[in-house]
Amino acid sequence: MTTLTVDLGERSYPIYIDAGLLGQADLLQQHIPGDSALIVSNETVAPLYLEKVQSMLSGLRHQSVILPDGEKYKNLEILNQIYDALLRNRFDRNTTVIALGGGVVGDMAGFAAASYQRGVHFIQIPTTLLSQVDSSVGGKTGVNHALGKNMIGAFYQPRAVIADTDTLDTLPDRELSAGIAEIIKYGLICNSDFFAWLEQNMQALLERDKKALSYAIEVSCQTKADIVAADEREKGKRALLNLGHTFGHAIENGLGYGEWLHGEAVAAGMCMAAVMSREIGWMSDDDAQRTIRLIEQARLPSKAPATMSTEKFLNLMSVDKKVLNGVIRLVLMKGIGQSLVTSEYKPEDLSKAIALSLAS
């Protein structure tokens, strides 16, 4: 088993990565301080793994709440189902909320844990590649609003992340590719050697080679853990993890939440960032083409939806957490593995990059 640590002083926590972790009761229970737990899952994941997690809670009082599956359900109305279960079962401040599922489940369960009785314990058991390499680590929780993605939420760290790689065996191919988008992101923002490794091993990842997947998950989690430890609340370096996300969130909102998977939108967003970085003379055409080529090799979209316009993009991007003093801050690149957060660009450069990136 690989064990990584998110170093946050007294709030530090482990990330466990291995096959066969579901069913290891001691691994889970050592991170549950009280005698009660609520498992939050969804209609897709629960039939596959809920019983295994329930068996890990032997001797503890526990209940489950099963949410509908999909990004379109990541809202305040569905969030209330978690609060209802907590209150109905009279769970107190020493209970533990366990997120069993992908990024949507993790974000919603985490926000419920952060806000129920002003904060209860929280554990992540991510079951998708995207959640294992990204959303389960770092403490970002929240829900969407009709006007913006993840605009309502909190920073709230889990007590542990338990990533059982066996859960990837049941992951649909489209979801696998969506997770690979976030893996590619780590290479682009700060690790050119890892990006080169991905170029050589993309087919192995798509074929679910266990060794390749485990390595990619470990590198991704270690990279994010290091960044979060240095900048937990995104005052500086952590903002680099938003590469492709401002463009991507506009796609998700513009098409309707759930039409594109989050990783698909981020993939197109990273290509848009590469195009813009090239157009303003920061990134070489060769590096921009390598970025686009790897995204396409991962069976991900490299173009923004043809149904969206430049004007629509700009309107949606103006309602984003990265906007500061009315200016859209973007993560752009000087090259592969060299990213920066900037608002030092001309508005016409952004408009041109969007126009060049729209699918024909």
BATORBA-996233 format. One record per residue (C-alpha): residue number from 1; x, y, z; residue in three letters. Coordinates in nm, 2 decimals, padded with zeros to 4 digits. Example, Ala and Ser with C-alpha at 12.3 -4.5 7.8 and 13.67 -1.06 7.14 Angstrom:
REC  pos       x       y       z  code
REC    1   01.23  -00.45   00.78   ALA
REC    2   01.37  -00.11   00.71   SER
//
This chain:
REC  pos       x       y       z  code
REC    1   00.00   00.00   00.00   MET
REC    2   00.12   00.35  -00.09   THR
REC    3   00.06   00.60   00.19   THR
REC    4   00.11   00.97   00.12   LEU
REC    5   00.05   01.26   00.37   THR
REC    6  -00.11   01.60   00.32   VAL
REC    7   00.10   01.80   00.57   ASP
REC    8  -00.12   02.05   00.74   LEU
REC    9   00.02   02.03   01.09   GLY
REC   10  -00.23   01.91   01.34   GLU
REC   11  -00.48   01.86   01.05   ARG
REC   12  -00.25   01.64   00.85   SER
REC   13  -00.41   01.33   00.70   TYR
REC   14  -00.31   01.02   00.50   PRO
REC   15  -00.39   00.92   00.14   ILE
REC   16  -00.40   00.54   00.11   TYR
REC   17  -00.36   00.40  -00.24   ILE
REC   18  -00.39   00.03  -00.32   ASP
REC   19  -00.61  -00.24  -00.46   ALA
REC   20  -00.84  -00.42  -00.22   GLY
REC   21  -00.87  -00.15   00.05   LEU
REC   22  -01.25  -00.17   00.07   LEU
REC   23  -01.32  -00.43   00.33   GLY
REC   24  -01.02  -00.34   00.55   GLN
REC   25  -01.22  -00.23   00.86   ALA
REC   26  -00.92  -00.14   01.07   ASP
REC   27  -00.80   00.10   00.80   LEU
REC   28  -01.12   00.30   00.81   LEU
REC   29  -01.21   00.27   01.17   GLN
REC   30  -00.88   00.41   01.30   GLN
REC   31  -00.99   00.75   01.15   HIS
REC   32  -01.34   00.75   01.30   ILE
REC   33  -01.32   00.91   01.65   PRO
REC   34  -01.68   00.85   01.75   GLY
REC   35  -01.92   00.56   01.74   ASP
REC   36  -02.14   00.67   01.45   SER
REC   37  -02.11   00.73   01.08   ALA
REC   38  -02.32   00.84   00.78   LEU
REC   39  -02.23   00.70   00.44   ILE
REC   40  -02.31   00.93   00.15   VAL
REC   41  -02.32   00.76  -00.19   SER
REC   42  -02.52   00.77  -00.52   ASN
REC   43  -02.74   00.54  -00.72   GLU
REC   44  -02.46   00.42  -00.94   THR
REC   45  -02.19   00.35  -00.68   VAL
REC   46  -02.40   00.22  -00.39   ALA
REC   47  -02.51  -00.11  -00.56   PRO
REC   48  -02.14  -00.18  -00.62   LEU
REC   49  -01.96  -00.09  -00.30   TYR
REC   50  -02.20   00.02  -00.03   LEU
REC   51  -02.21  -00.32   00.14   GLU
REC   52  -01.83  -00.34   00.15   LYS
REC   53  -01.81  -00.01   00.33   VAL
REC   54  -02.10  -00.10   00.56   GLN
REC   55  -01.90  -00.42   00.66   SER
REC   56  -01.61  -00.19   00.75   MET
REC   57  -01.82  -00.02   01.01   LEU
REC   58  -01.91  -00.33   01.21   SER
REC   59  -01.97  -00.23   01.57   GLY
REC   60  -02.05   00.13   01.49   LEU
REC   61  -02.39   00.29   01.45   ARG
REC   62  -02.42   00.38   01.08   HIS
REC   63  -02.68   00.48   00.82   GLN
REC   64  -02.66   00.56   00.45   SER
REC   65  -02.81   00.82   00.22   VAL
REC   66  -02.82   00.75  -00.16   ILE
REC   67  -02.82   01.06  -00.39   LEU
REC   68  -02.91   01.07  -00.75   PRO
REC   69  -02.61   01.04  -00.98   ASP
REC   70  -02.48   01.34  -01.18   GLY
REC   71  -02.34   01.69  -01.18   GLU
REC   72  -02.69   01.83  -01.24   LYS
REC   73  -02.78   01.71  -00.89   TYR
REC   74  -02.49   01.89  -00.72   LYS
REC   75  -02.71   02.16  -00.57   ASN
REC   76  -02.86   02.29  -00.24   LEU
REC   77  -03.19   02.10  -00.29   GLU
REC   78  -03.02   01.76  -00.31   ILE
REC   79  -02.77   01.86  -00.04   LEU
REC   80  -03.07   01.88   00.20   ASN
REC   81  -03.11   01.50   00.17   GLN
REC   82  -02.78   01.46   00.36   ILE
REC   83  -02.88   01.71   00.63   TYR
REC   84  -03.22   01.53   00.66   ASP
REC   85  -03.04   01.19   00.71   ALA
REC   86  -02.81   01.34   00.97   LEU
REC   87  -03.09   01.51   01.16   LEU
REC   88  -03.34   01.22   01.13   ARG
REC   89  -03.09   00.98   01.28   ASN
REC   90  -02.99   01.23   01.55   ARG
REC   91  -02.62   01.22   01.46   PHE
REC   92  -02.42   01.45   01.69   ASP
REC   93  -02.10   01.65   01.65   ARG
REC   94  -01.88   01.34   01.69   ASN
REC   95  -02.02   01.15   01.39   THR
REC   96  -01.83   01.09   01.07   THR
REC   97  -01.96   01.16   00.72   VAL
REC   98  -01.81   00.91   00.47   ILE
REC   99  -01.81   01.00   00.10   ALA
REC  100  -01.83   00.69  -00.12   LEU
REC  101  -01.83   00.79  -00.48   GLY
REC  102  -01.69   01.04  -00.73   GLY
REC  103  -01.63   01.41  -00.72   GLY
REC  104  -01.99   01.51  -00.69   VAL
REC  105  -02.05   01.29  -00.39   VAL
REC  106  -01.72   01.39  -00.23   GLY
REC  107  -01.79   01.77  -00.27   ASP
REC  108  -02.15   01.74  -00.14   MET
REC  109  -02.07   01.51   00.15   ALA
REC  110  -01.77   01.73   00.25   GLY
REC  111  -01.98   02.05   00.24   PHE
REC  112  -02.25   01.88   00.45   ALA
REC  113  -01.98   01.77   00.70   ALA
REC  114  -01.83   02.12   00.71   ALA
REC  115  -02.16   02.28   00.79   SER
REC  116  -02.36   02.03   00.99   TYR
REC  117  -02.35   02.14   01.35   GLN
REC  118  -02.06   02.37   01.23   ARG
REC  119  -01.84   02.08   01.14   GLY
REC  120  -01.83   01.70   01.19   VAL
REC  121  -01.56   01.44   01.09   HIS
REC  122  -01.52   01.36   00.72   PHE
REC  123  -01.36   01.07   00.53   ILE
REC  124  -01.32   01.04   00.15   GLN
REC  125  -01.35   00.70  -00.03   ILE
REC  126  -01.32   00.80  -00.39   PRO
REC  127  -01.43   00.55  -00.65   THR
REC  128  -01.36   00.74  -00.98   THR
REC  129  -01.02   00.82  -01.13   LEU
REC  130  -01.09   01.19  -01.12   LEU
REC  131  -01.18   01.18  -00.76   SER
REC  132  -00.88   00.97  -00.66   GLN
REC  133  -00.63   01.19  -00.83   VAL
REC  134  -00.79   01.53  -00.76   ASP
REC  135  -01.12   01.61  -00.59   SER
REC  136  -01.08   01.39  -00.28   SER
REC  137  -00.75   01.56  -00.19   VAL
REC  138  -00.73   01.91  -00.06   GLY
REC  139  -01.05   01.99   00.12   GLY
REC  140  -01.25   02.18  -00.15   LYS
REC  141  -01.62   02.11  -00.09   THR
REC  142  -01.93   02.27  -00.22   GLY
REC  143  -02.23   02.27  -00.46   VAL
REC  144  -02.31   02.45  -00.79   ASN
REC  145  -02.54   02.74  -00.84   HIS
REC  146  -02.74   02.81  -01.16   ALA
REC  147  -02.51   03.11  -01.21   LEU
REC  148  -02.17   02.95  -01.14   GLY
REC  149  -02.00   02.62  -01.06   LYS
REC  150  -01.88   02.55  -00.70   ASN
REC  151  -01.97   02.90  -00.60   MET
REC  152  -02.12   02.78  -00.26   ILE
REC  153  -01.88   02.58  -00.05   GLY
REC  154  -01.60   02.56   00.21   ALA
REC  155  -01.25   02.45   00.26   PHE
REC  156  -01.28   02.14   00.48   TYR
REC  157  -01.02   01.87   00.50   GLN
REC  158  -01.10   01.50   00.55   PRO
REC  159  -00.94   01.29   00.82   ARG
REC  160  -00.83   01.04   00.55   ALA
REC  161  -00.86   00.95   00.18   VAL
REC  162  -00.89   00.58   00.10   ILE
REC  163  -00.84   00.52  -00.27   ALA
REC  164  -00.91   00.16  -00.37   ASP
REC  165  -00.79   00.12  -00.72   THR
REC  166  -01.01  -00.19  -00.77   ASP
REC  167  -01.30   00.05  -00.80   THR
REC  168  -01.17   00.16  -01.13   LEU
REC  169  -01.25  -00.18  -01.28   ASP
REC  170  -01.62  -00.08  -01.29   THR
REC  171  -01.55   00.27  -01.42   LEU
REC  172  -01.70   00.35  -01.77   PRO
REC  173  -01.44   00.44  -02.04   ASP
REC  174  -01.57   00.79  -02.06   ARG
REC  175  -01.52   00.85  -01.68   GLU
REC  176  -01.17   00.70  -01.70   LEU
REC  177  -01.07   00.95  -01.97   SER
REC  178  -01.23   01.23  -01.77   ALA
REC  179  -01.00   01.14  -01.48   GLY
REC  180  -00.69   01.12  -01.71   ILE
REC  181  -00.76   01.49  -01.79   ALA
REC  182  -00.67   01.59  -01.43   GLU
REC  183  -00.37   01.36  -01.44   ILE
REC  184  -00.25   01.55  -01.76   ILE
REC  185  -00.30   01.87  -01.57   LYS
REC  186  -00.03   01.79  -01.31   TYR
REC  187   00.22   01.74  -01.59   GLY
REC  188   00.13   02.06  -01.76   LEU
REC  189   00.14   02.28  -01.44   ILE
REC  190   00.48   02.17  -01.29   CYS
REC  191   00.62   01.84  -01.41   ASN
REC  192   00.74   01.81  -01.77   SER
REC  193   00.90   01.47  -01.70   ASP
REC  194   00.56   01.33  -01.59   PHE
REC  195   00.40   01.48  -01.90   PHE
REC  196   00.66   01.30  -02.12   ALA
REC  197   00.58   00.98  -01.93   TRP
REC  198   00.22   01.03  -02.00   LEU
REC  199   00.30   01.07  -02.37   GLU
REC  200   00.47   00.73  -02.36   GLN
REC  201   00.21   00.55  -02.14   ASN
REC  202  -00.13   00.69  -02.24   MET
REC  203  -00.23   00.37  -02.41   GLN
REC  204  -00.15   00.17  -02.10   ALA
REC  205  -00.37   00.40  -01.89   LEU
REC  206  -00.66   00.37  -02.13   LEU
REC  207  -00.62  -00.01  -02.12   GLU
REC  208  -00.63   00.01  -01.73   ARG
REC  209  -00.28  -00.13  -01.68   ASP
REC  210  -00.26  -00.16  -01.30   LYS
REC  211   00.10  -00.05  -01.27   LYS
REC  212   00.06   00.25  -01.50   ALA
REC  213  -00.26   00.36  -01.32   LEU
REC  214  -00.11   00.32  -00.97   SER
REC  215   00.20   00.53  -01.07   TYR
REC  216  -00.01   00.80  -01.23   ALA
REC  217  -00.24   00.82  -00.92   ILE
REC  218   00.06   00.83  -00.68   GLU
REC  219   00.23   01.11  -00.88   VAL
REC  220  -00.09   01.31  -00.91   SER
REC  221  -00.18   01.28  -00.54   CYS
REC  222   00.18   01.36  -00.43   GLN
REC  223   00.18   01.67  -00.65   THR
REC  224  -00.15   01.79  -00.51   LYS
REC  225  -00.06   01.71  -00.15   ALA
REC  226   00.26   01.92  -00.18   ASP
REC  227   00.07   02.21  -00.33   ILE
REC  228  -00.21   02.20  -00.08   VAL
REC  229   00.04   02.18   00.21   ALA
REC  230   00.21   02.49   00.08   ALA
REC  231  -00.11   02.69   00.01   ASP
REC  232  -00.42   02.53   00.16   GLU
REC  233  -00.67   02.82   00.09   ARG
REC  234  -00.55   02.91  -00.26   GLU
REC  235  -00.38   03.24  -00.19   LYS
REC  236  -00.10   03.16  -00.43   GLY
REC  237   00.05   02.84  -00.57   LYS
REC  238  -00.27   02.63  -00.53   ARG
REC  239  -00.44   02.84  -00.79   ALA
REC  240  -00.22   02.66  -01.05   LEU
REC  241  -00.44   02.36  -01.00   LEU
REC  242  -00.71   02.56  -01.18   ASN
REC  243  -00.54   02.52  -01.52   LEU
REC  244  -00.82   02.48  -01.77   GLY
REC  245  -01.09   02.52  -01.51   HIS
REC  246  -01.21   02.87  -01.57   THR
REC  247  -01.27   02.78  -01.94   PHE
REC  248  -01.40   02.44  -01.83   GLY
REC  249  -01.65   02.57  -01.58   HIS
REC  250  -01.79   02.80  -01.84   ALA
REC  251  -01.85   02.50  -02.07   ILE
REC  252  -02.02   02.30  -01.79   GLU
REC  253  -02.25   02.59  -01.70   ASN
REC  254  -02.31   02.70  -02.06   GLY
REC  255  -02.41   02.35  -02.18   LEU
REC  256  -02.60   02.26  -01.86   GLY
REC  257  -02.44   02.07  -01.57   TYR
REC  258  -02.38   01.71  -01.66   GLY
REC  259  -02.39   01.75  -02.04   GLU
REC  260  -02.01   01.72  -02.04   TRP
REC  261  -01.82   01.55  -01.76   LEU
REC  262  -01.60   01.78  -01.55   HIS
REC  263  -01.28   01.62  -01.68   GLY
REC  264  -01.40   01.66  -02.04   GLU
REC  265  -01.46   02.03  -01.99   ALA
REC  266  -01.13   02.08  -01.82   VAL
REC  267  -00.95   01.90  -02.10   ALA
REC  268  -01.10   02.14  -02.36   ALA
REC  269  -01.02   02.42  -02.11   GLY
REC  270  -00.65   02.32  -02.10   MET
REC  271  -00.63   02.32  -02.48   CYS
REC  272  -00.79   02.67  -02.47   MET
REC  273  -00.52   02.78  -02.22   ALA
REC  274  -00.25   02.63  -02.45   ALA
REC  275  -00.39   02.82  -02.75   VAL
REC  276  -00.40   03.15  -02.56   MET
REC  277  -00.05   03.09  -02.42   SER
REC  278   00.07   03.03  -02.77   ARG
REC  279  -00.11   03.33  -02.92   GLU
REC  280   00.04   03.58  -02.67   ILE
REC  281   00.38   03.44  -02.74   GLY
REC  282   00.44   03.26  -02.41   TRP
REC  283   00.42   02.89  -02.52   MET
REC  284   00.58   02.75  -02.83   SER
REC  285   00.36   02.61  -03.10   ASP
REC  286   00.53   02.27  -03.05   ASP
REC  287   00.44   02.26  -02.68   ASP
REC  288   00.08   02.37  -02.75   ALA
REC  289   00.05   02.10  -03.01   GLN
REC  290   00.19   01.84  -02.77   ARG
REC  291  -00.07   01.94  -02.52   THR
REC  292  -00.36   01.91  -02.77   ILE
REC  293  -00.23   01.59  -02.90   ARG
REC  294  -00.21   01.42  -02.56   LEU
REC  295  -00.56   01.54  -02.47   ILE
REC  296  -00.69   01.39  -02.79   GLU
REC  297  -00.49   01.07  -02.74   GLN
REC  298  -00.67   01.04  -02.40   ALA
REC  299  -01.00   01.04  -02.60   ARG
REC  300  -01.09   01.38  -02.46   LEU
REC  301  -01.23   01.69  -02.64   PRO
REC  302  -00.97   01.95  -02.75   SER
REC  303  -01.22   02.20  -02.88   LYS
REC  304  -01.49   02.41  -02.70   ALA
REC  305  -01.85   02.33  -02.80   PRO
REC  306  -01.96   02.48  -03.13   ALA
REC  307  -02.29   02.58  -02.97   THR
REC  308  -02.12   02.83  -02.74   MET
REC  309  -02.01   03.17  -02.86   SER
REC  310  -01.72   03.39  -02.75   THR
REC  311  -01.96   03.63  -02.59   GLU
REC  312  -02.12   03.35  -02.39   LYS
REC  313  -01.78   03.23  -02.27   PHE
REC  314  -01.68   03.58  -02.15   LEU
REC  315  -02.01   03.63  -01.97   ASN
REC  316  -01.98   03.29  -01.79   LEU
REC  317  -01.61   03.33  -01.71   MET
REC  318  -01.69   03.67  -01.54   SER
REC  319  -01.88   03.47  -01.27   VAL
REC  320  -01.60   03.26  -01.14   ASP
REC  321  -01.41   03.23  -00.81   LYS
REC  322  -01.09   03.33  -00.99   LYS
REC  323  -01.22   03.67  -01.08   VAL
REC  324  -01.05   03.94  -00.86   LEU
REC  325  -01.15   04.31  -00.87   ASN
REC  326  -01.35   04.24  -01.19   GLY
REC  327  -01.05   04.08  -01.38   VAL
REC  328  -01.05   03.72  -01.49   ILE
REC  329  -00.73   03.56  -01.36   ARG
REC  330  -00.63   03.27  -01.58   LEU
REC  331  -00.37   02.99  -01.54   VAL
REC  332  -00.16   03.01  -01.86   LEU
REC  333   00.17   02.84  -01.96   MET
REC  334   00.52   02.94  -02.06   LYS
REC  335   00.58   02.58  -02.16   GLY
REC  336   00.50   02.23  -02.05   ILE
REC  337   00.55   02.21  -01.68   GLY
REC  338   00.57   02.59  -01.65   GLN
REC  339   00.24   02.75  -01.55   SER
REC  340   00.15   03.08  -01.38   LEU
REC  341  -00.16   03.26  -01.26   VAL
REC  342  -00.20   03.59  -01.45   THR
REC  343  -00.43   03.88  -01.54   SER
REC  344  -00.16   04.03  -01.75   GLU
REC  345  -00.32   03.99  -02.09   TYR
REC  346  -00.53   04.20  -02.33   LYS
REC  347  -00.90   04.13  -02.35   PRO
REC  348  -00.87   04.08  -02.72   GLU
REC  349  -00.62   03.80  -02.66   ASP
REC  350  -00.88   03.61  -02.45   LEU
REC  351  -01.15   03.67  -02.71   SER
REC  352  -00.92   03.55  -02.99   LYS
REC  353  -00.82   03.24  -02.80   ALA
REC  354  -01.18   03.15  -02.74   ILE
REC  355  -01.28   03.21  -03.10   ALA
REC  356  -00.99   02.99  -03.22   LEU
REC  357  -01.09   02.71  -02.98   SER
REC  358  -01.46   02.68  -03.08   LEU
REC  359  -01.54   02.36  -03.27   ALA
REC  360  -01.63   02.42  -03.63   SER
//
